[in-house]
Amino acid sequence: MATKLFPGSRRFWHELGSDRSTIYFHHLINFGVPPRLSKPKTYAEKMSWLKLYHHPERLRLCSDKLGVRRYLDEKQLTHLAVPVVAEFESSEQFKLTHLPNQFVVKASHGSSFFHICRDKSASDLVDLRCQMKRWLNSDFSRWFAETNYRGITPRLLVEPYLDEAENMVEFKFLCFHGEPRFVSVITSRQGSKPVRGVYSMDWKRLGFGTRGLINDPREQPCPSAFQELKNYATILCQDFIHVRVDLMLVAGKIYFSELTFYNMGGFGCLEPEIMNEEVGSWIDLDLIGSYE
């Protein structure tokens, strides 16, 4: 439907459109109807409203891959952070010389800007720098109107590639008004697509998911570290009307991954459809003043 309304216009809407226009465009693509921004009801509509009207400085700090470490320090959770082994302000400064053989390089100012290196000797430095230059020249905040990324200084950071990362389990806690309500658990991947199941806070499998994502048919046992993971998520979500707290369990050790303020870019369609308004009801916009 949206492609008929806006033929060939994706680049235009990303680069030249206003935040409101970008929101309308993506909402039409994903839901087939424009968002009700004056009276938002669904989960996606309320996230879109927050993108337009809720811009506390803390959101920008915690969206910055480097800045969020100050927030972890404030919450006395620095021990959860994967260490940073190098920082660079430009792609030209990036050098392989003093990096570990396996590492992950990320850009500070967006999502999906990362490269995993499993063998430094096989890396093509020219190609890597070209990729990083594209990241640093991109304004990620405009792609999906994720205004929390706007104003972050683009930088590069390098983290060690975690041992046993191939067997990592990811826990994405969806939190509303300082309370984790459910967790999406990623246990494996099919290519680049995660395989996930959704669980309650007392580890009961929930019967909903997100359209387009792969549902894990297996019933996963509750991990022994789940209460500790939940406690960390609760600490990290206290200052936000809505946030997804992403944690990792690698060889029995818990690591912080990121705070995500607009789950699925703010445009994920829940299934069954009734859950879009159900989850939307968990965000009370009348309380927005408490989170400025």
C-alpha positions in Angstrom: 0.0 0.0 0.0 2.7 2.5 1.1 4.8 1.8 -2.0 1.8 2.8 -4.2 1.3 6.0 -2.2 5.0 6.9 -2.2 6.6 5.1 -5.2 10.4 5.3 -5.2 10.4 7.6 -2.2 12.2 5.7 0.5 15.4 7.7 0.2 13.5 11.0 0.0 11.6 10.3 3.2 14.7 9.1 5.1 16.9 12.0 4.0 14.5 14.9 3.5 11.3 14.0 5.4 10.5 15.4 8.8 10.3 13.0 11.7 6.5 13.1 11.5 6.7 12.2 7.8 9.1 9.3 8.4 6.8 8.0 11.1 3.8 8.1 8.8 5.8 6.4 6.0 7.0 3.4 8.2 3.7 3.1 10.0 1.9 2.8 6.6 4.4 0.1 5.5 4.1 -2.0 8.6 0.4 -1.5 9.6 -1.3 -0.4 6.4 -2.8 2.7 8.1 -1.4 6.0 9.3 -0.7 6.4 13.0 -3.2 8.2 15.3 -0.7 10.6 16.8 -3.3 12.9 18.4 -4.8 10.0 20.3 -2.3 7.1 20.2 -3.5 3.7 21.5 -1.3 1.0 20.1 2.3 0.2 21.2 3.7 1.6 17.9 1.6 4.7 18.0 2.7 5.5 21.6 6.4 4.9 20.7 5.9 7.3 17.7 4.4 9.9 20.0 7.4 9.6 22.3 9.8 10.1 19.4 8.1 13.4 18.6 7.5 14.8 22.0 9.7 13.2 24.6 13.4 14.1 24.4 15.1 14.1 27.9 18.9 14.3 27.7 19.1 10.9 29.5 17.7 9.2 26.4 20.6 10.5 24.3 23.2 9.6 26.9 21.9 6.1 27.2 21.6 5.6 23.4 25.3 6.5 23.0 27.3 3.3 23.0 30.0 5.0 24.9 27.9 7.4 27.0 25.7 4.7 28.4 28.7 3.5 30.4 28.3 6.6 32.5 24.8 5.5 33.3 26.0 2.1 34.3 28.5 3.7 36.6 25.7 5.9 38.1 23.7 2.7 38.8 26.8 0.9 40.2 26.7 -1.7 37.4 29.9 -0.9 35.6 31.0 -4.5 36.1 28.3 -5.6 33.6 29.9 -3.6 30.7 32.0 -5.4 28.1 35.4 -3.5 28.3 36.4 -1.0 25.6 39.8 -1.8 24.3 40.1 1.1 21.8 38.3 4.3 20.7 38.6 6.2 17.4 37.2 9.5 16.2 37.5 8.7 12.5 37.8 5.7 10.2 41.3 6.9 9.2 42.5 6.6 12.8 41.4 3.0 13.0 44.3 0.6 13.2 44.5 -3.2 13.8 47.9 -3.1 15.4 47.1 -3.2 19.1 43.7 -4.9 18.8 43.1 -8.5 20.0 42.8 -11.1 17.3 39.1 -11.3 17.8 37.1 -8.2 18.4 33.9 -6.3 17.7 34.0 -2.7 16.3 30.9 -0.5 16.7 29.8 3.0 16.0 28.5 5.0 18.9 25.5 6.7 17.4 23.1 4.1 16.0 21.9 0.5 15.8 23.3 -2.2 13.5 26.6 -0.3 13.0 29.0 -3.1 14.0 31.5 -5.6 12.5 32.6 -8.9 14.1 36.2 -9.9 13.4 37.1 -13.5 14.2 40.6 -13.4 12.7 42.5 -10.2 12.6 45.0 -11.6 10.1 42.3 -12.1 7.5 40.9 -8.6 7.9 41.0 -6.1 5.0 41.8 -2.8 6.6 40.8 -0.7 3.6 37.4 -2.4 3.4 36.9 -2.0 7.2 37.7 1.7 7.0 35.3 2.2 4.1 32.5 0.5 6.1 33.3 2.6 9.2 33.3 5.8 7.1 29.8 5.0 5.9 28.7 4.5 9.5 30.2 7.7 10.7 28.7 9.7 7.9 25.2 8.3 8.5 22.6 10.2 10.6 20.8 7.1 12.0 18.3 9.3 13.8 16.6 10.0 10.5 16.1 6.4 9.3 13.2 5.6 11.7 12.8 9.0 13.4 14.6 7.7 16.5 15.3 11.1 17.9 17.2 9.7 20.9 20.2 9.2 18.6 20.2 12.8 17.4 23.2 14.8 18.6 25.4 11.9 19.5 29.0 12.4 18.4 29.8 9.7 15.9 32.8 7.6 17.2 34.1 4.1 16.9 34.7 1.8 19.8 36.2 -1.7 19.9 35.3 -4.5 22.4 36.8 -7.9 22.7 34.9 -10.7 21.1 33.5 -12.7 24.0 34.7 -16.3 24.4 31.8 -18.7 23.9 29.8 -15.9 22.2 28.4 -18.4 19.7 26.5 -20.0 22.7 25.3 -16.7 24.1 21.7 -16.3 25.2 20.2 -12.8 24.9 17.6 -11.5 27.2 15.6 -8.4 26.0 13.5 -7.2 28.9 10.5 -5.0 27.8 10.0 -2.5 30.7 7.2 0.0 31.3 7.2 2.7 34.0 10.1 1.1 35.8 8.8 -2.5 35.7 10.0 -5.4 33.4 6.8 -6.9 32.0 8.1 -9.6 29.7 11.3 -10.8 28.2 12.2 -11.9 24.7 14.8 -14.7 24.9 17.1 -15.3 21.9 18.8 -18.7 22.1 20.0 -19.2 18.5 19.9 -17.6 15.0 18.9 -18.8 11.6 21.4 -16.8 9.4 21.0 -13.2 10.6 17.5 -13.8 12.1 17.2 -14.5 15.8 15.1 -17.4 17.1 13.2 -16.2 20.1 10.6 -17.0 22.7 8.6 -14.6 24.9 8.3 -15.2 28.6 6.7 -13.6 31.6 8.6 -12.5 34.7 7.8 -15.8 36.4 9.1 -17.6 33.3 5.8 -18.7 31.7 5.8 -18.9 27.9 3.6 -16.2 26.5 1.5 -16.6 23.4 2.4 -13.6 21.4 5.3 -12.4 19.3 6.4 -10.0 16.6 5.4 -10.4 13.0 8.4 -11.4 10.8 10.5 -12.8 13.6 11.2 -16.5 14.1 9.4 -18.1 17.0 11.3 -20.7 19.0 9.2 -23.9 19.1 11.2 -25.2 22.1 10.2 -24.5 25.7 13.4 -23.2 27.3 14.2 -24.0 31.0 14.4 -21.1 33.3 18.1 -20.2 33.7 19.6 -20.2 37.2 20.7 -16.6 36.6 17.2 -15.3 35.7 16.4 -13.6 39.0 19.8 -11.8 38.8 19.1 -10.8 35.2 15.6 -9.5 36.2 17.1 -7.5 39.1 19.6 -5.8 36.8 16.8 -5.0 34.3 14.7 -3.5 37.0 17.6 -1.2 38.2 18.3 0.0 34.6 14.7 0.8 33.7 13.7 2.9 36.6 14.3 6.3 34.9 12.3 5.6 31.7 8.6 5.5 30.7 9.5 2.7 28.4 12.8 0.9 27.6 14.1 -2.4 26.4 17.0 -3.6 28.6 19.2 -6.0 26.7 21.5 -8.3 28.7 23.6 -11.3 27.6 24.5 -14.5 29.4 27.8 -15.9 28.1 29.3 -19.0 29.8 27.4 -18.2 33.0 28.5 -14.5 33.1 26.0 -11.6 32.7 26.9 -8.7 30.4 25.1 -5.5 29.5 24.4 -5.1 25.8 22.3 -1.9 25.4 19.2 0.1 26.2 16.7 0.3 23.4 14.0 3.0 23.6 12.1 2.1 20.4 11.7 -1.6 20.2 12.0 -2.8 16.5 12.6 0.8 15.5 9.2 1.6 16.9 7.3 -0.2 14.2 7.2 -3.8 15.1 3.7 -5.3 14.7 2.7 -7.7 17.5 0.8 -10.9 16.9 -2.0 -11.6 17.6 -3.1 -8.2 16.6 -5.0 -7.5 19.9 -1.6 -7.3 21.6 -0.8 -4.0 19.9 -3.4 -2.1 22.0 -2.8 -4.3 25.0 0.9 -3.5 25.2 0.2 0.1 24.2 -2.0 0.4 27.3 1.0 -0.2 29.5 2.5 3.2 28.5 0.6 6.0 30.3 1.5 9.2 28.5 -0.3 11.2 31.2 2.7 10.4 33.4 5.3 11.8 30.9 6.2 14.7 33.2 7.7 12.2 35.7 10.4 11.2 33.1 11.6 14.5 31.8 
